[in-house]
Amino acid sequence: MRRVVSIIIAFVMAVTTALMCSGVIGTPAGADSLQDQINAKQDKVNDLEKRIAELEKEGKELLSQIDLIEEQTEEIEEQIDLTNDRIKELETAIEEQSENIAEAEEEIAVRTAQMEERIRIIYMSGSDSYLNMLFECKDFGSFLDTLDTLKILVAADRDMVDEFKTAKSDYESVKASLESDKREMDALKSDLVTQRNKLERNAGKLETLKKQNDKQRAAAQKEMDKEYEAIKELIKQQSQGEFVGGDFLWPVSGFNKKSNISAYFGQKGNYWNKGHTGMDIAGRNAAGEGIKGKPILACNSGTVIKVANTSPRGYGQYVVISHGGGISTLYGHMISGSPTVSEGDTVVKGQVIGKVGETGNATGPHLHLEFIVDGKQVDPLNYVSYIK
Ligand SMILES: [Zn+2]
């Protein structure tokens, strides 16, 4: 429904019996200066609210930028992993090709040596060693057979050597192509790592900014809390004078206690971590009409001590009426510009003071009614009673 962070804007003006009786609404000099002080503090609070809102917005933007960078970093990390896998595969494939080449070289060497040996023998057959060769054979016919066989074997050797040379050359070209792929992958990886490092540096910078933002916001919040304390102190000084008397009436006709309280005083939730500071009246009336635009009635007679608009935060468009006796009522989230009263006006019980809206920190149209007694928010149900 709505949240009212520890905002205390109770302006309980001293309305003396004399003034009430004479019907003259004036402000004594002392009260005037207190009111001025409260207004000045309120202005400061408003500025701080704005500053905090800006810092919150900035903080959110920083967080979303950090999230985005984290997402991008994750994506790049995934790509780096994929690249690493691919590089490993390529390295294995290159290694395989190197082994193939080494094996082919070995085969070439062995076959070449074998061939050379056979050639040597054939060559020698026509030299001085001829006789030696001849003696080693059983007979001359056998020697000739051996020579033919050797010649056939040499031809086979040559073919084999050629085959292995071709195979080696194929392996080498495959290896070269794999190495070229690997160089590309290495370059891609290096590029990705550069990108990731850059992102990490940016994330680092943003996190520093976020920390600064958090600090600034905490400082502004602390300063604002101080101002609230000061306002409470001023309200204490002002919450004197006679109570106007009589009962307090329900501020939105047709929207009753039984069906239309959407949030009670002191209720805790996402919006009110310190507890709801008032009571919310919302929903539809018996005729099915929504509450937006319905007239807000002054709960009791008194003096208007505040008409302000803190939109888009806090109470939004609101009115505070002092009823004397240290009791004030606050009406929040009115339609902007709808208040029909001004500061210093006297109002009578049941007088229309504005219209129900959803300005400020509200998620839908409703009236946030607050009772401030001696500078403290109290349960409106202790004071107000339903009337038709
Ligand atoms: Zn509320």
Residues whose N, C-alpha, C, O or C-beta is under 5 A from the ligand:
A	BS01	ZN	R2 G278 M279 D280 H368
